[in-house]
Structure formats: C-alpha cells, structure tokens
Amino acid sequence: MKNKLGDLNNHLFAQLERLSEEQMSGEQIEQEVKRTEAIVSVADQIVGNAELQLKAAKLFAEHGQAVLPMLPKIGKSDA
C-alpha cells in the first residue's frame, strides 16, 4: 500500500461529506460518527508519524550524518 498524506486528506473530506448527508436517520448518523471517530484517531497517528519523520529529516539536514548515531533505530531490535 502506497498511501500519501494527500490520500488521507481525501479520506477525511469524504467522511465529512458522509456526515453532512441530510437524509440519514439518527441511527445512521450515530454509525457515521463512530466511523469518524475511528478515522480521526488513525489520522492523528499518521500525522504524528509524519511530524516525527519531518523532525528527523530536519535534524539530518542541519547536522548531516553526525546526527545519525543519536537517532533511534526505529523498527530494529538490539538482539
């Protein structure tokens, strides 16, 4: 899967459109609100991850390879 932040933006706007449909029953609105809460929760994690990657890139741009030993080895174990 090769999603981009722009895809996330599209998903968020699509959900906003679903929430604004006037023909929905109370039960359907409740279901869409639950879906929205789940989407927002995942979106927050994605945005947080992107922010972390940007901070790491800025550190590397400012300090070059000298900073690499100080960055955590995310996704790798010491064992």
C-alpha positions as CSV (number, residue, x, y, z in Angstrom):
1,M,0.0,0.0,0.0
2,K,1.5,3.3,-1.1
3,N,-0.8,5.9,0.5
4,K,0.3,9.5,0.8
5,L,-0.8,12.3,3.1
6,G,-2.9,13.7,0.2
7,D,-4.9,10.4,0.3
8,L,-5.5,10.9,4.0
9,N,-6.9,14.4,3.2
10,N,-9.2,12.9,0.6
11,H,-10.5,10.3,3.1
12,L,-11.1,13.0,5.7
13,F,-13.1,15.1,3.2
14,A,-15.1,12.1,2.0
15,Q,-16.1,11.4,5.6
16,L,-17.0,15.0,6.1
17,E,-19.3,14.7,3.1
18,R,-20.9,11.5,4.5
19,L,-21.6,13.3,7.8
20,S,-23.3,16.2,6.0
21,E,-25.9,14.0,4.2
22,E,-29.3,15.2,5.3
23,Q,-31.2,12.0,4.5
24,M,-29.6,10.0,7.2
25,S,-31.6,8.6,10.1
26,G,-30.5,9.0,13.7
27,E,-29.0,5.5,13.7
28,Q,-27.0,6.2,10.5
29,I,-25.7,9.4,11.9
30,E,-24.6,7.6,15.1
31,Q,-22.8,5.0,12.9
32,E,-21.1,7.6,10.9
33,V,-20.0,9.5,14.0
34,K,-18.4,6.3,15.3
35,R,-16.7,5.8,12.0
36,T,-15.5,9.4,12.0
37,E,-14.0,9.0,15.5
38,A,-12.1,5.9,14.3
39,I,-10.8,7.7,11.2
40,V,-9.7,10.7,13.2
41,S,-7.9,8.5,15.6
42,V,-5.9,6.8,12.9
43,A,-5.4,10.1,11.1
44,D,-3.9,11.6,14.2
45,Q,-1.4,8.7,14.4
46,I,-0.5,9.2,10.7
47,V,0.0,12.9,11.1
48,G,2.1,12.4,14.3
49,N,4.3,9.9,12.4
50,A,4.8,12.3,9.5
51,E,5.8,15.1,12.0
52,L,8.3,12.8,13.6
53,Q,9.8,11.9,10.2
54,L,10.0,15.6,9.3
55,K,11.8,16.4,12.6
56,A,14.3,13.6,11.8
57,A,14.8,15.0,8.3
58,K,15.4,18.5,9.7
59,L,18.0,17.2,12.2
60,F,19.8,15.4,9.4
61,A,19.6,18.5,7.1
62,E,21.0,20.7,9.9
63,H,23.7,18.3,11.2
64,G,24.4,15.8,8.5
65,Q,25.5,12.3,9.1
66,A,26.9,13.2,12.5
67,V,23.4,13.1,14.0
68,L,22.6,9.5,12.7
69,P,24.1,7.7,15.8
70,M,21.8,9.8,18.0
71,L,18.6,9.0,16.2
72,P,16.7,5.9,17.4
73,K,16.8,2.9,15.3
74,I,13.1,2.6,14.8
75,G,11.9,-0.8,13.7
76,K,15.2,-2.6,14.6
77,S,15.9,-4.5,17.7
78,D,19.2,-4.7,19.6
79,A,19.0,-8.5,19.7
